[in-house]
Amino acid sequence: MQWRVQLATMESDSWKCPGSISICPVEPTIHCADIMRTGGFTHHRQFNRPDQSEKELTDSRHALQQLNQLTWDTIASRRDKLSGRQVVVPPLQPLEDEQVESRFAESFPVLAYLERALTLAAEHELSDIATGFAAIVGELRWSQNPAYDETTCSAEFLNGYAYAGFSGPDSPIRCTVPRGGLMIMAPELTYPGHKHEPMEVYLVLTPGAQWQLDEGEWFDVVPGDLILHQSWQVHSMRTGGDPLLAFAGWVSDGARRSINWSGSDVLRGE
């Protein structure tokens, strides 16, 4: 399946929403979970645009709820690639007030690879998650961890990754746990070794990437692989000739910026 990608910025009298990405499959197909579970959904500003009708808003909300549930159900049904451990996904804990913990922007350079990443994901296992994401990606905000900036990271790294949250303290489905969304990495890029207290899972959607745990040997991952990061476990990822698209989720609470690098000035390559 091929995708058409268009960047756009929408404005109103009171706010300016981040640059949205409209992605339409040449042959539109959406595979979502049959059952939509409610709870915790808030009218995020991009899910309540001035130009949206009530029906469009409702359809967008339902599509994201379905996609979020489908993704977590998929995670719960699989086992960690290395340990064979099954992940227990906690029940959603709604959050009443938004707590901004991300650095949002109108666009990020890595999004130039989104069309390629979605095309790859649609050709492999879990293509239903990719097509579901493509159907609503224009409604989501892209962000980076606020702890990553020009004082701690190289320009290559900052230009090479972004995250679109589904659920979390400042995501459309507002909650403390479980939080998650899709992360994209550019080709030929390393996400340096880092660690954090919350337990984390990655669900791989595209081929060609490698993972490293506890600064050990690198190993290949394929679409459909589930990777579990224990609390404070050092982990790193790197891409080859293709971008990486993966769902990243935390199954325990914690601040997004509370991250520790495994080496000094590791992101700057010093």
PAVEX-192032 format. One record per residue (C-alpha): residue number from 0; residue in one letter; x, y, z. Coordinates in steps of 0.25 Angstrom, whole numbers, plus 2048, in hexadecimal, padded with zeros to 3 digits. Layout:
BEGIN
ZAKE guba voro  xx  yy  zz
ZAKE  NUM    A   X   Y   Z
...
***
This chain:
BEGIN
ZAKE guba voro  xx  yy  zz
ZAKE    0    M 800 800 800
ZAKE    1    Q 805 80E 7FD
ZAKE    2    W 802 81B 804
ZAKE    3    R 800 829 801
ZAKE    4    V 806 833 80B
ZAKE    5    Q 802 842 80C
ZAKE    6    L 807 84B 817
ZAKE    7    A 7FE 856 81B
ZAKE    8    T 7FC 861 826
ZAKE    9    M 7EF 865 82B
ZAKE   10    E 7EC 872 833
ZAKE   11    S 7E0 878 83A
ZAKE   12    D 7DE 885 841
ZAKE   13    S 7E2 880 84E
ZAKE   14    W 7EC 875 84B
ZAKE   15    K 7F6 86F 841
ZAKE   16    C 7F6 860 840
ZAKE   17    P 803 859 83D
ZAKE   18    G 805 855 82F
ZAKE   19    S 7FD 849 82C
ZAKE   20    I 800 83E 822
ZAKE   21    S 7F5 839 819
ZAKE   22    I 7F8 82B 814
ZAKE   23    C 7EE 824 80B
ZAKE   24    P 7F0 816 806
ZAKE   25    V 7EE 814 7F7
ZAKE   26    E 7E4 80A 7FB
ZAKE   27    P 7DE 80E 808
ZAKE   28    T 7DD 802 812
ZAKE   29    I 7DC 803 821
ZAKE   30    H 7DD 7F7 82A
ZAKE   31    C 7D9 7FA 838
ZAKE   32    A 7D5 7F2 844
ZAKE   33    D 7C6 7EE 844
ZAKE   34    I 7C4 7F3 852
ZAKE   35    M 7C6 801 856
ZAKE   36    R 7C8 803 865
ZAKE   37    T 7C6 811 86A
ZAKE   38    G 7CB 819 876
ZAKE   39    G 7D6 823 877
ZAKE   40    F 7D4 82A 86A
ZAKE   41    T 7D5 839 86A
ZAKE   42    H 7D2 844 85F
ZAKE   43    H 7E0 847 85C
ZAKE   44    R 7E2 853 854
ZAKE   45    Q 7E5 84C 847
ZAKE   46    F 7D9 843 849
ZAKE   47    N 7D0 84F 84B
ZAKE   48    R 7D4 858 83F
ZAKE   49    P 7CB 863 83B
ZAKE   50    D 7C9 85D 82D
ZAKE   51    Q 7C5 84F 832
ZAKE   52    S 7B6 84B 833
ZAKE   53    E 7B1 844 83F
ZAKE   54    K 7B0 837 837
ZAKE   55    E 7BF 839 832
ZAKE   56    L 7C3 83B 840
ZAKE   57    T 7BC 82F 845
ZAKE   58    D 7C1 826 83A
ZAKE   59    S 7D0 82B 83D
ZAKE   60    R 7CE 828 84C
ZAKE   61    H 7C9 81A 849
ZAKE   62    A 7D4 817 83F
ZAKE   63    L 7DF 81B 849
ZAKE   64    Q 7D8 813 855
ZAKE   65    Q 7D7 807 84C
ZAKE   66    L 7E5 808 847
ZAKE   67    N 7EB 80A 855
ZAKE   68    Q 7E3 7FE 85A
ZAKE   69    L 7E7 7F6 84E
ZAKE   70    T 7F6 7F9 851
ZAKE   71    W 7F5 7F6 860
ZAKE   72    D 7EE 7E9 85D
ZAKE   73    T 7F8 7E5 854
ZAKE   74    I 803 7E8 85E
ZAKE   75    A 7FC 7E0 869
ZAKE   76    S 7FA 7D4 85F
ZAKE   77    R 809 7D3 85C
ZAKE   78    R 816 7D0 863
ZAKE   79    D 823 7D7 865
ZAKE   80    K 82D 7D3 85A
ZAKE   81    L 838 7CF 863
ZAKE   82    S 832 7CB 870
ZAKE   83    G 825 7C5 86C
ZAKE   84    R 81E 7CD 876
ZAKE   85    Q 810 7D2 874
ZAKE   86    V 80D 7E0 877
ZAKE   87    V 801 7E4 881
ZAKE   88    V 7FB 7F0 87C
ZAKE   89    P 7F5 7F8 887
ZAKE   90    P 7E7 7FE 887
ZAKE   91    L 7E6 80C 881
ZAKE   92    Q 7E7 817 88C
ZAKE   93    P 7E0 823 887
ZAKE   94    L 7E6 831 88A
ZAKE   95    E 7DC 83D 88C
ZAKE   96    D 7E6 848 888
ZAKE   97    E 7F0 848 87D
ZAKE   98    Q 7FF 848 882
ZAKE   99    V 808 84D 877
ZAKE  100    E 814 844 877
ZAKE  101    S 818 845 868
ZAKE  102    R 81F 84F 85F
ZAKE  103    F 815 850 853
ZAKE  104    A 819 856 846
ZAKE  105    E 812 859 839
ZAKE  106    S 81B 84F 832
ZAKE  107    F 828 847 833
ZAKE  108    P 832 844 828
ZAKE  109    V 830 835 82B
ZAKE  110    L 822 835 826
ZAKE  111    A 827 836 818
ZAKE  112    Y 829 827 81A
ZAKE  113    L 81B 824 81F
ZAKE  114    E 815 820 811
ZAKE  115    R 820 816 80F
ZAKE  116    A 81E 811 81E
ZAKE  117    L 80F 80F 81C
ZAKE  118    T 811 808 80E
ZAKE  119    L 81B 7FE 815
ZAKE  120    A 812 7FC 821
ZAKE  121    A 806 7F9 818
ZAKE  122    E 80E 7EE 811
ZAKE  123    H 811 7E6 81D
ZAKE  124    E 80A 7E0 82A
ZAKE  125    L 802 7EA 832
ZAKE  126    S 7FE 7F2 825
ZAKE  127    D 7F0 7F4 82C
ZAKE  128    I 7F7 7FD 836
ZAKE  129    A 7FE 805 82B
ZAKE  130    T 7F2 807 823
ZAKE  131    G 7EA 80B 82F
ZAKE  132    F 7F5 815 833
ZAKE  133    A 7F5 81B 824
ZAKE  134    A 7E6 81D 825
ZAKE  135    I 7E8 827 831
ZAKE  136    V 7F6 82C 831
ZAKE  137    G 7F1 839 82C
ZAKE  138    E 7EA 83B 839
ZAKE  139    L 7F6 838 842
ZAKE  140    R 801 841 847
ZAKE  141    W 810 83D 845
ZAKE  142    S 81A 840 850
ZAKE  143    Q 827 83D 857
ZAKE  144    N 82C 83B 865
ZAKE  145    P 82F 849 86B
ZAKE  146    A 83B 843 871
ZAKE  147    Y 841 842 863
ZAKE  148    D 846 84F 85E
ZAKE  149    E 852 856 857
ZAKE  150    T 85A 855 864
ZAKE  151    T 859 846 866
ZAKE  152    C 856 841 858
ZAKE  153    S 85D 842 84A
ZAKE  154    A 855 848 83F
ZAKE  155    E 855 83B 838
ZAKE  156    F 84D 834 843
ZAKE  157    L 844 840 845
ZAKE  158    N 841 840 836
ZAKE  159    G 83F 831 836
ZAKE  160    Y 834 82D 840
ZAKE  161    A 826 831 844
ZAKE  162    Y 81A 82B 84C
ZAKE  163    A 80B 82C 84A
ZAKE  164    G 804 829 857
ZAKE  165    F 7F7 821 858
ZAKE  166    S 7F5 821 867
ZAKE  167    G 7FC 829 872
ZAKE  168    P 7FC 835 87B
ZAKE  169    D 7FC 83E 86E
ZAKE  170    S 7F7 835 864
ZAKE  171    P 7E8 834 85E
ZAKE  172    I 7E5 828 867
ZAKE  173    R 7E9 82F 874
ZAKE  174    C 7EE 826 87F
ZAKE  175    T 7FA 822 888
ZAKE  176    V 7FB 814 883
ZAKE  177    P 7FC 80D 87A
ZAKE  178    R 802 817 871
ZAKE  179    G 807 815 863
ZAKE  180    G 808 81A 854
ZAKE  181    L 810 818 848
ZAKE  182    M 81E 81B 847
ZAKE  183    I 826 81D 83A
ZAKE  184    M 835 81D 838
ZAKE  185    A 83C 821 82B
ZAKE  186    P 845 817 823
ZAKE  187    E 854 816 828
ZAKE  188    L 851 81B 836
ZAKE  189    T 855 816 844
ZAKE  190    Y 84C 819 850
ZAKE  191    P 857 819 85A
ZAKE  192    G 856 810 867
ZAKE  193    H 84D 816 871
ZAKE  194    K 844 812 87D
ZAKE  195    H 838 816 885
ZAKE  196    E 830 811 891
ZAKE  197    P 823 80D 88A
ZAKE  198    M 822 800 883
ZAKE  199    E 821 801 874
ZAKE  200    V 81D 7F9 868
ZAKE  201    Y 820 7FB 859
ZAKE  202    L 817 7F4 84E
ZAKE  203    V 81F 7F4 841
ZAKE  204    L 818 7F7 835
ZAKE  205    T 823 7F8 82A
ZAKE  206    P 82F 7F0 826
ZAKE  207    G 83E 7F3 827
ZAKE  208    A 840 7F8 835
ZAKE  209    Q 849 7F3 840
ZAKE  210    W 848 7F3 84F
ZAKE  211    Q 852 7F3 85A
ZAKE  212    L 84F 7F0 869
ZAKE  213    D 859 7F2 875
ZAKE  214    E 863 7F7 86B
ZAKE  215    G 864 7E8 866
ZAKE  216    E 864 7E3 858
ZAKE  217    W 85C 7E9 84D
ZAKE  218    F 850 7E0 848
ZAKE  219    D 847 7E1 83C
ZAKE  220    V 838 7E4 83E
ZAKE  221    V 82D 7E1 834
ZAKE  222    P 81E 7E7 833
ZAKE  223    G 816 7E0 83E
ZAKE  224    D 821 7DF 848
ZAKE  225    L 81E 7E4 856
ZAKE  226    I 82A 7EA 85E
ZAKE  227    L 829 7EC 86D
ZAKE  228    H 832 7F6 875
ZAKE  229    Q 832 7F3 883
ZAKE  230    S 832 7FF 88D
ZAKE  231    W 840 806 88C
ZAKE  232    Q 845 7FC 881
ZAKE  233    V 84E 802 877
ZAKE  234    H 849 801 869
ZAKE  235    S 84D 806 85B
ZAKE  236    M 848 805 84D
ZAKE  237    R 84E 808 840
ZAKE  238    T 849 808 831
ZAKE  239    G 84F 803 824
ZAKE  240    G 84A 808 816
ZAKE  241    D 83B 80A 81A
ZAKE  242    P 834 812 825
ZAKE  243    L 82F 80B 831
ZAKE  244    L 820 80C 835
ZAKE  245    A 81C 806 842
ZAKE  246    F 812 807 84E
ZAKE  247    A 819 80C 85B
ZAKE  248    G 811 80A 868
ZAKE  249    W 813 80C 877
ZAKE  250    V 80C 802 880
ZAKE  251    S 80F 80A 88C
ZAKE  252    D 80E 818 890
ZAKE  253    G 81A 822 88F
ZAKE  254    A 81E 82F 889
ZAKE  255    R 822 82F 87A
ZAKE  256    R 82E 838 87C
ZAKE  257    S 834 82F 888
ZAKE  258    I 83E 828 880
ZAKE  259    N 84C 824 883
ZAKE  260    W 857 822 878
ZAKE  261    S 860 816 879
ZAKE  262    G 86C 81F 876
ZAKE  263    S 871 82D 877
ZAKE  264    D 86D 836 86C
ZAKE  265    V 869 82A 864
ZAKE  266    L 85F 831 85B
ZAKE  267    R 869 83B 856
ZAKE  268    G 873 830 853
ZAKE  269    E 87E 836 85C
***
